[in-house]
């Protein structure tokens, strides 16, 4: 699925590029809504299966309560180098069974396994960590995208001066949200 703005964005990633980008262990900024409607962002590890984003949370986290009240969320995954790349997934979180926490363990090892490029703690006893990680219970969520936005800054080429805001401004202008001459 692609969002309308990505269809107009020549710098958007293809489905294959999105899958490859999300296959790399990166952390996600996950936004949910407070009772007041204000967004709050939490950083989480994730697993993308090509169709949905999978997240595992301690059952005691406030995010679990927020998602029970309003399961909408936005998930942003980005790189930490130039040129920037990002994928934003909007969707609704659904609680799914995770017998024996098998999916939770797979997701945890994606980040904390000895071969993971994100693991920087030496000598961590993963079996001992796992006990603490699961002792209060976990809730496993599957988030099927209702929209996916993406951009790959490597595609900017000679258009770097109009990338980002220029594309957004052009889309807003087309929708009648930005008067000609405003923005870039």
C-alpha positions as CSV (number, residue, x, y, z in Angstrom):
1,X,0.0,0.0,0.0
2,X,1.2,3.5,-0.8
3,X,-0.2,6.7,0.5
4,X,-1.4,9.3,-2.0
5,X,1.5,11.7,-1.3
6,X,4.0,8.9,-2.0
7,X,2.4,8.3,-5.4
8,X,3.3,11.9,-6.2
9,X,6.7,11.7,-4.6
10,X,9.4,10.6,-7.0
11,X,11.7,9.9,-4.0
12,X,9.3,7.4,-2.4
13,X,10.7,3.8,-1.9
14,X,9.3,0.9,-3.8
15,X,7.6,-2.0,-1.9
16,X,10.9,-4.0,-2.3
17,X,13.0,-1.0,-1.0
18,X,10.6,-0.6,2.0
19,X,10.9,-4.3,2.8
20,X,14.7,-4.2,2.6
21,X,14.9,-1.0,4.7
22,X,12.7,-2.5,7.4
23,X,14.6,-5.8,7.4
24,X,17.6,-4.0,9.0
25,X,17.4,-3.8,12.8
26,X,16.5,-0.1,13.4
27,X,14.5,1.3,16.2
28,X,11.0,2.9,15.6
29,X,9.5,6.0,17.0
30,X,5.9,4.8,17.8
31,X,3.2,7.4,18.4
32,X,0.0,6.7,20.3
33,X,-2.6,9.0,21.7
34,X,-3.2,10.0,25.3
35,X,-6.7,10.5,26.7
36,X,-6.4,14.2,25.9
37,X,-5.7,13.3,22.3
38,X,-2.1,14.5,22.5
39,X,0.4,12.2,20.8
40,X,3.2,10.5,22.8
41,X,6.2,8.8,21.2
42,X,7.9,5.7,22.5
43,X,11.0,4.1,21.0
44,X,10.6,0.4,20.3
45,X,12.2,-2.5,18.4
46,X,9.9,-4.1,15.8
47,X,9.6,-6.8,13.2
48,X,8.2,-6.2,9.8
49,X,6.9,-9.3,8.0
50,X,6.3,-7.7,4.6
51,X,2.6,-7.0,5.4
52,X,2.5,-5.7,9.0
53,X,4.6,-4.2,11.8
54,X,4.9,-6.5,14.8
55,X,5.5,-5.0,18.3
56,X,5.8,-6.6,21.7
57,X,5.1,-4.6,24.9
58,X,5.4,-5.4,28.6
59,X,1.8,-5.8,29.8
60,X,2.4,-3.1,32.5
61,X,3.3,-0.3,30.0
62,X,1.0,2.7,29.7
63,X,1.0,2.2,26.0
64,X,-0.9,-1.0,26.4
65,X,-3.7,1.0,28.2
66,X,-3.6,3.7,25.5
67,X,-3.9,1.1,22.7
68,X,-6.8,-0.6,24.4
69,X,-8.6,2.8,24.4
70,X,-7.5,3.9,20.9
71,X,-5.5,1.4,18.8
72,X,-4.5,3.9,16.1
73,X,-0.7,4.5,15.8
74,X,1.9,6.0,13.6
75,X,5.3,4.3,13.4
76,X,8.4,6.1,12.0
77,X,11.6,4.2,11.1
78,X,14.6,6.1,9.8
79,X,18.3,5.7,9.2
80,X,21.0,7.6,11.1
81,X,23.1,8.7,8.1
82,X,23.0,10.9,5.1
83,X,21.2,10.8,2.8
84,X,18.1,10.3,5.0
85,X,15.7,7.5,4.4
86,X,12.4,6.9,6.3
87,X,9.3,4.9,6.3
88,X,6.2,6.0,8.2
89,X,3.4,3.5,8.8
90,X,0.0,4.5,10.0
91,X,-2.4,1.8,11.2
92,X,-4.4,0.2,13.9
93,X,-2.8,-2.1,16.4
94,X,-4.5,-5.5,16.9
95,X,-3.6,-7.8,19.8
96,X,-2.5,-11.2,18.4
97,X,-1.6,-14.5,20.2
98,X,2.1,-15.1,20.9
99,X,2.2,-18.6,22.4
100,X,5.2,-19.2,24.5
101,X,6.4,-15.6,23.5
102,X,8.0,-17.1,20.4
103,X,7.5,-14.0,18.2
104,X,8.5,-11.8,21.1
105,X,11.8,-13.7,21.5
106,X,12.5,-13.6,17.8
107,X,12.0,-9.8,17.8
108,X,14.1,-9.4,20.9
109,X,17.0,-11.4,19.4
110,X,16.8,-9.2,16.3
111,X,18.2,-6.4,18.5
112,X,19.9,-8.2,21.3
113,X,21.3,-11.4,19.8
114,X,25.1,-11.7,19.8
115,X,25.2,-11.3,15.9
116,X,22.9,-8.2,15.9
117,X,24.6,-5.0,14.8
118,X,22.5,-3.1,17.3
119,X,23.8,-5.1,20.3
120,X,26.6,-3.2,22.1
121,X,26.4,-4.6,25.6
122,X,29.1,-7.2,26.1
123,X,28.5,-10.2,28.3
124,X,24.8,-9.9,28.7
125,X,23.2,-13.1,29.9
126,X,20.3,-13.3,27.5
127,X,18.6,-16.1,29.4
128,X,18.6,-14.1,32.6
129,X,17.4,-11.0,30.7
130,X,14.6,-13.0,29.1
131,X,13.2,-14.0,32.5
132,X,12.9,-10.3,33.5
133,X,11.7,-9.4,30.0
134,X,8.7,-11.8,30.2
135,X,7.9,-12.2,33.9
136,X,5.2,-9.5,34.0
137,X,3.7,-10.7,30.7
138,X,3.8,-9.3,27.2
139,X,1.2,-8.1,24.7
140,X,2.0,-8.8,21.1
141,X,0.5,-6.4,18.5
142,X,0.2,-6.6,14.7
143,X,-0.2,-3.3,12.9
144,X,-1.5,-3.6,9.3
145,X,-0.8,-0.3,7.5
146,X,-3.6,1.9,6.4
147,X,-1.0,4.2,4.9
148,X,2.7,4.0,4.2
149,X,4.8,7.1,3.5
150,X,8.5,6.8,2.6
151,X,11.4,8.7,1.1
152,X,14.9,7.8,0.0
153,X,17.2,10.7,0.0
154,X,19.6,8.8,-2.3
155,X,17.0,9.4,-5.1
156,X,17.2,13.2,-4.8
157,X,20.2,13.5,-7.2
158,X,20.1,16.9,-8.8
159,X,16.8,17.6,-7.1
160,X,18.2,17.8,-3.6
161,X,17.3,21.5,-3.4
162,X,13.5,20.7,-3.8
163,X,13.4,17.4,-1.9
164,X,11.5,17.1,1.3
165,X,9.6,20.4,1.7
166,X,9.5,21.0,-2.0
167,X,7.7,17.8,-2.7
168,X,5.4,18.3,0.3
169,X,4.7,21.9,-0.8
170,X,3.9,20.8,-4.3
171,X,1.4,18.2,-3.0
172,X,-0.2,20.7,-0.6
173,X,-0.4,23.3,-3.5
174,X,-2.1,20.6,-5.7
175,X,-4.6,19.9,-2.9
176,X,-5.3,23.7,-2.6
177,X,-3.8,23.9,0.9
178,X,-0.9,26.2,-0.1
179,X,-1.2,29.3,-2.2
180,X,1.1,29.6,-5.2
181,X,4.3,31.4,-4.2
182,X,4.2,30.2,-0.6
183,X,6.8,27.7,0.4
184,X,9.5,26.7,-2.2
